[in-house]
């Protein structure tokens, strides 16, 4: 219900604001909100060429493509005898390009990932490996998910999802997570309402405990940071704080006893693994860090695939008893992944179109600006305030916040406090609204209960943790 109302508010509010600016004369055209593309110049006025000063006329006739830039934001574009005067650039694609790109740039790659990994997961099920893995992990998971029956297959899917997030393998994490939600839905007594287990899983998934923030390191390297990996430790600690916060907040809400020896030992083991790997990684030089972290993720992903296939081969008789063979089982799972992709498409499309209107309307910039002024007024450092747009936009749109991140590093410097803090913001939060739409959309849950509020609260905690850690480290 909360997500539905939020979706309506940002669409209706954005359209109202765009139309108000058009009829008040502040917008010359609203074509950008419908058909425009990201970074296209925004037309503020059209005039005849002969009405402009002679110097501008002469320049437009000489320059290539009839384009003449004045300063950083203004652009004159000559089209026959008409000149378009543009100021600023479009924040993101309009609603029609967004709808088109959702299919070609997002849905098709996502369906490919889903099909492949769901095929692998089907082997995990048919070989009996999921039951064995669930049995092994049950003592830990039943403490956090008390409503899940012991040895339930959902446990193995959630474990694979957490592992993929931990290693920065987003392409694998989503299929594993969707399969976990589907499995949890089978034991959900109210199919229209999110179960406690689904809420806990979603919040832990969104916290996104990460060991190897490879994309952030890559962005920093591209912006010529002296040491691209120097934000690695703050990123890891911030994501760990978010994970613990999600566990505690949801645990209290669901009255789960978190202070038990099994859970404490498990969390301690995770901390030990992170500490050991960090100790090793921080002793490597830049080239060795990139080589080790990249190979670690890929080796473990290939290792998971190899182990599942090898185990399936050893248990081939089990497939025969089910009237299948290993390849047919893979194809069956891949086909399920294809159907899942078709199911979640409308949810993705609806959310991305809403975000497109929200960004292009200018409402987001207004809200971000007001928040920045409020922080400055209470004495928050300008270096922190300059990085806040990334933290604000990240729950809505990963690509948008990534654009802000790169712009922040270009403007203030990759090795500035603002540049580093922006990187930790980008790494430590999840695209909350997108994730909720995809995961709950895949199983057609209408009432997400307190999931959205909890995930946004965890995002906020991660923002404060990121600021504290960056002040501590940098």
C-alpha positions in Angstrom: 0.0 0.0 0.0 2.8 2.4 0.9 4.6 1.8 -2.3 1.4 2.2 -4.4 0.7 5.5 -2.8 4.3 6.7 -3.1 4.2 5.8 -6.8 1.0 7.7 -7.4 2.3 10.8 -5.5 5.5 11.1 -7.4 3.8 10.7 -10.8 0.8 13.0 -10.1 3.1 15.5 -8.3 5.7 15.5 -11.1 3.1 16.0 -13.9 1.3 18.7 -11.9 4.6 20.6 -11.4 5.6 20.2 -15.1 2.2 21.5 -16.3 2.2 24.4 -13.8 5.6 25.5 -15.1 4.5 25.2 -18.7 1.3 27.3 -18.2 3.2 29.9 -16.1 5.7 30.4 -18.8 8.7 28.9 -17.0 8.9 26.1 -19.6 8.9 26.8 -23.3 8.2 23.2 -24.1 7.7 20.0 -22.1 8.9 17.7 -25.0 11.9 16.7 -22.8 9.6 15.0 -20.2 8.0 12.9 -22.9 10.5 12.2 -25.7 13.8 13.7 -24.5 16.9 11.7 -23.8 19.4 12.0 -20.9 21.8 15.0 -21.3 19.9 16.5 -24.2 19.8 20.3 -24.1 16.6 21.8 -22.8 15.0 24.3 -25.1 14.1 27.5 -23.3 13.2 29.7 -26.3 13.1 29.7 -30.1 13.9 32.8 -32.2 14.6 33.7 -35.8 18.2 33.9 -36.7 18.0 37.5 -37.9 16.7 38.6 -34.5 20.0 37.7 -32.8 23.1 39.9 -32.6 25.2 39.8 -35.8 28.2 38.3 -34.1 26.1 35.2 -32.9 24.5 35.0 -36.4 28.0 34.8 -38.0 29.2 32.3 -35.5 26.2 30.0 -36.0 26.7 30.0 -39.8 30.3 29.0 -39.5 30.3 26.3 -36.7 29.7 22.6 -37.4 26.2 21.4 -37.0 25.0 24.9 -36.3 25.7 24.6 -32.6 27.3 27.4 -30.5 27.9 27.0 -26.8 28.0 30.1 -24.5 29.4 29.4 -21.1 28.8 26.1 -19.4 25.0 25.8 -19.7 23.8 27.8 -22.7 23.6 26.5 -26.2 22.4 28.0 -29.5 21.2 25.5 -32.2 20.5 26.7 -35.7 17.8 24.8 -37.6 17.2 26.5 -41.0 16.4 30.1 -40.1 15.2 29.2 -36.5 17.6 29.2 -33.5 16.8 27.1 -30.4 18.2 28.7 -27.3 18.9 25.9 -24.7 19.8 26.2 -21.1 20.9 23.1 -19.1 20.7 19.4 -19.8 18.0 16.8 -19.2 18.4 14.8 -16.0 17.3 11.5 -17.5 15.3 10.0 -20.3 11.7 11.0 -20.9 8.9 8.6 -20.3 8.8 7.1 -23.9 12.6 6.5 -24.2 12.5 5.1 -20.6 9.7 2.6 -21.6 11.8 1.6 -24.7 15.1 1.3 -22.9 13.5 -0.7 -20.1 13.0 -3.5 -22.6 16.2 -3.3 -24.5 18.7 -2.1 -21.9 17.3 -3.6 -18.7 14.7 -6.3 -19.2 16.5 -8.4 -21.9 19.8 -8.6 -20.1 17.9 -9.3 -16.8 15.9 -12.1 -18.5 19.2 -13.6 -19.8 20.7 -13.6 -16.3 17.5 -15.0 -14.8 17.2 -17.8 -17.4 20.8 -18.9 -16.9 20.9 -18.8 -13.1 17.4 -20.2 -12.7 18.5 -23.1 -14.8 21.4 -23.6 -12.5 19.1 -23.4 -9.5 16.8 -26.0 -11.0 19.8 -28.4 -10.9 20.3 -27.4 -7.3 16.7 -28.5 -6.6 16.5 -31.6 -8.7 19.9 -33.0 -7.6 18.9 -32.7 -3.9 21.7 -30.2 -3.2 19.3 -27.5 -2.1 17.9 -29.7 0.6 21.4 -30.7 1.8 22.5 -27.0 1.9 19.3 -26.0 3.7 19.9 -28.7 6.3 23.4 -27.5 6.8 22.4 -23.8 7.2 19.1 -24.4 9.1 20.5 -24.0 12.6 21.5 -20.4 11.7 18.6 -19.4 9.5 15.8 -20.6 11.7 17.0 -18.2 14.3 16.5 -15.2 11.9 13.6 -16.8 10.0 11.6 -18.7 12.6 8.6 -19.2 10.3 10.6 -21.1 7.7 10.4 -24.9 8.2 13.7 -26.6 8.9 15.6 -27.7 5.8 13.3 -25.6 3.5 14.8 -24.9 0.0 14.3 -21.1 0.5 17.3 -21.2 3.0 19.7 -22.3 0.2 18.4 -19.6 -2.2 18.8 -16.9 0.4 22.3 -18.0 1.2 23.3 -17.9 -2.5 21.7 -14.4 -2.7 23.6 -13.1 0.3 26.8 -14.7 -1.0 26.4 -13.1 -4.4 25.8 -9.7 -2.9 28.8 -10.2 -0.6 31.0 -10.7 -3.6 29.5 -7.9 -5.7 27.9 -10.3 -8.2 24.7 -8.4 -8.9 23.9 -10.4 -12.0 23.7 -13.6 -9.9 22.2 -12.0 -6.8 18.9 -11.0 -8.4 18.0 -14.5 -9.8 18.9 -16.1 -6.5 16.8 -13.5 -4.6 13.8 -13.9 -6.9 14.0 -17.7 -6.4 14.1 -17.2 -2.7 11.0 -14.9 -2.8 9.2 -17.5 -4.9 10.1 -20.2 -2.4 9.0 -18.1 0.6 5.7 -17.3 -1.2 4.9 -21.1 -1.2 4.7 -21.1 2.6 3.1 -17.6 2.9 -0.4 -18.1 4.3 -1.6 -14.8 2.9 -0.5 -14.6 -0.8 -1.4 -10.9 -1.1 0.5 -9.8 2.0 4.3 -9.9 2.6 5.2 -12.5 5.2 7.6 -11.9 8.1 10.2 -14.0 6.4 9.9 -12.1 3.1 10.3 -8.8 4.9 13.3 -9.9 6.8 14.9 -11.3 3.6 14.2 -8.1 1.7 15.6 -5.8 4.3 18.8 -7.9 4.7 19.2 -8.1 0.9 18.7 -4.3 0.6 21.4 -3.7 3.2 23.7 -5.5 0.8 26.6 -6.6 2.9 29.5 -6.2 0.4 33.1 -7.4 0.5 34.3 -6.3 -2.9 32.9 -3.0 -4.2 34.5 -3.5 -7.6 32.3 -1.0 -9.4 33.2 1.8 -7.0 36.9 1.0 -7.4 36.4 1.1 -11.2 34.7 4.5 -11.1 37.5 6.0 -8.9 40.2 4.6 -11.2 38.5 6.1 -14.2 38.6 9.5 -12.4 42.3 9.1 -11.7 42.2 8.6 -8.0 45.6 8.2 -6.4 44.4 5.0 -4.7 41.1 3.9 -6.1 40.6 1.2 -3.4 41.1 3.5 -0.4 37.3 3.7 0.1 37.0 -0.1 0.3 37.1 -0.4 4.1 34.5 2.3 4.7 32.2 0.7 2.1 32.5 -2.7 3.7 31.9 -1.4 7.3 29.0 0.8 6.2 27.3 -2.1 4.5 27.9 -4.3 7.6 26.3 -1.6 9.8 23.3 -1.5 7.5 23.0 -5.3 7.6 23.1 -5.4 11.4 20.6 -2.4 11.6 18.2 -4.3 9.3 18.5 -7.4 11.4 17.9 -5.6 14.6 15.0 -3.3 13.4 13.1 -6.1 11.7 14.0 -8.6 14.5 12.5 -6.2 17.2 9.4 -5.7 15.0 8.9 -9.4 14.6 9.9 -10.2 18.2 12.8 -12.5 17.2 15.3 -13.5 19.9 18.5 -12.2 18.3 20.7 -12.7 21.4 21.4 -16.4 21.0 24.7 -18.2 20.8 24.3 -19.6 17.3 23.5 -16.2 15.8 26.3 -14.4 17.7 28.8 -17.0 16.6 27.6 -16.8 13.0 27.9 -13.0 12.9 31.3 -13.3 14.6 32.4 -15.7 11.8 31.4 -13.2 9.1 33.3 -10.4 10.9 36.3 -12.7 11.1 36.2 -13.5 7.4 35.8 -9.8 6.5 38.7 -8.8 8.9 41.0 -11.5 7.5 40.4 -10.6 3.9 40.7 -6.9 4.6 44.0 -7.5 6.4 45.3 -9.4 3.4 43.9 -7.0 0.7 45.1 -3.8 2.4 48.7 -5.2 2.3 48.6 -5.5 -1.5 49.5 -2.8 -4.0 47.0 -1.2 -6.4 47.5 -3.7 -9.3 47.5 -6.7 -6.9 44.3 -5.5 -5.2 42.4 -5.2 -8.5 43.8 -8.6 -9.6 42.9 -10.4 -6.4 39.4 -8.9 -5.8 38.4 -9.4 -9.5 39.5 -13.0 -9.5 38.1 -13.8 -6.1 34.5 -12.9 -7.3 34.8 -14.7 -10.6 36.5 -17.8 -9.2 33.8 -18.2 -6.5 31.0 -17.7 -9.0 32.5 -20.2 -11.4 33.1 -22.5 -8.4 29.4 -22.4 -7.4 28.4 -23.3 -10.9 31.0 -26.1 -11.1 30.0 -27.6 -7.8 26.3 -27.6 -8.7 27.0 -29.2 -12.1 29.5 -31.7 -10.7 27.1 -32.7 -7.9 24.3 -33.1 -10.4 26.5 -35.4 -12.5 27.2 -37.5 -9.4 23.5 -37.7 -8.7 22.4 -38.3 -12.3 20.3 -41.3 -11.2 18.2 -39.0 -9.2 17.3 -37.0 -12.4 16.5 -40.3 -14.2 14.1 -41.3 -11.4 12.3 -38.0 -12.0 12.0 -38.7 -15.7 14.6 -36.0 -16.5 18.2 -35.6 -17.5 20.6 -32.8 -16.3 20.3 -30.7 -19.4 16.5 -30.9 -19.6 16.4 -29.9 -15.9 18.5 -26.8 -16.7 16.2 -25.9 -19.6 13.1 -26.3 -17.3 14.7 -23.9 -14.8 15.7 -21.4 -17.6 12.2 -21.4 -18.9 10.9 -20.5 -15.4 13.4 -17.6 -15.4 12.0 -16.4 -18.6 8.5 -16.5 -17.2 9.7 -14.6 -14.1 11.2 -11.9 -16.3 7.8 -11.5 -18.1 6.0 -11.2 -14.8 8.3 -8.5 -13.3 8.4 -6.3 -16.4 5.3 -4.2 -15.7 6.5 -3.5 -12.2 10.0 -2.4 -13.4 8.4 -0.3 -16.2 5.9 1.5 -13.8 8.6 2.4 -11.3 11.2 3.6 -13.9 8.6 5.8 -15.7 7.7 7.4 -12.3 11.3 8.1 -11.5 11.8 9.6 -15.0 9.0 12.1 -14.4 10.3 12.8 -10.9 13.8 13.6 -12.1 12.8 15.6 -15.2 10.2 17.6 -13.5 12.9 19.2 -11.3 11.0 18.2 -8.1 14.0 16.0 -7.0 16.4 18.9 -7.4 14.1 21.2 -5.4 13.8 18.7 -2.5 17.6 18.0 -2.6 18.3 21.7 -2.6 16.0 22.3 0.4 17.6 19.5 2.3 21.1 20.8 1.5 20.1 24.2 2.8 18.7 22.7 6.0 21.9 20.8 6.7 24.0 23.9 6.0 21.8 25.9 8.3 22.5 23.5 11.2 26.3 23.6 10.6 26.9 20.5 8.5 30.1 20.8 6.5 29.6 21.8 2.8 31.9 18.9 1.8 29.2 16.5 3.3 26.3 18.5 1.8 27.8 18.4 -1.7 27.7 14.5 -1.6 24.1 14.3 -0.3 22.4 14.2 -3.7 23.9 10.7 -4.3 22.5 9.5 -0.9 19.1 11.0 -1.7 18.8 9.6 -5.2 20.3 6.2 -4.7 17.1 4.6 -3.3 15.3 5.7 -6.4 17.7 5.1 -9.2 21.1 3.6 -9.4 22.0 5.1 -12.8 21.0 8.6 -11.7 23.0 8.4 -8.5 26.0 7.0 -10.5 25.8 10.1 -12.7 25.8 12.3 -9.7 28.8 10.3 -8.3 30.9 10.7 -11.4 30.0 14.4 -11.6 30.9 14.9 -7.9 34.4 13.3 -8.5 34.9 15.4 -11.6 33.8 18.6 -9.8 35.5 18.2 -6.4 38.1 15.6 -7.2 38.2 11.8 -6.8 40.5 12.2 -3.7 38.5 15.0 -2.1 36.4 14.2 1.0 33.2 14.8 -1.1 34.4 12.4 -3.8 35.2 9.7 -1.3 32.0 10.2 0.7 29.9 10.0 -2.5 31.5 6.7 -3.3 30.6 5.2 0.1 27.0 6.5 -0.3 26.8 4.8 -3.7 28.1 1.5 -2.4 26.3 1.3 0.9 22.6 1.8 -0.2 20.3 -0.1 -2.4 17.8 1.0 -5.1 15.0 0.5 -2.6 12.0 1.3 -4.7 13.2 -0.7 -7.7 14.1 -3.7 -5.6 10.7 -3.7 -3.8 8.9 -3.4 -7.2 10.9 -6.3 -8.7 11.0 -8.7 -5.8 7.4 -8.3 -4.6 6.2 -7.9 -8.2 7.6 -11.3 -9.1 5.3 -13.0 -6.7 2.4 -10.5 -7.0 2.4 -9.4 -3.4 0.2 -6.3 -3.1 0.7 -5.4 0.6 4.4 -5.0 1.5 3.5 -3.9 5.1 6.4 -2.1 6.7 9.1 -3.2 4.2 9.5 0.2 2.5 9.7 2.2 5.7 12.3 -0.2 7.2 14.4 -0.3 4.1 14.4 3.6 3.9 15.3 3.7 7.6 18.3 1.3 7.0 19.3 3.6 4.1 19.3 6.5 6.4 21.4 4.7 9.0 23.9 3.8 6.2 24.1 7.5 5.3 25.0 8.5 8.9 27.4 5.6 9.1 29.1 6.6 5.9 29.6 10.2 7.1 31.0 9.0 10.4 33.4 6.5 8.8 34.6 9.0 6.1 35.3 11.6 8.8 37.2 8.9 10.7 39.2 7.6 7.7 39.7 10.7 5.6 
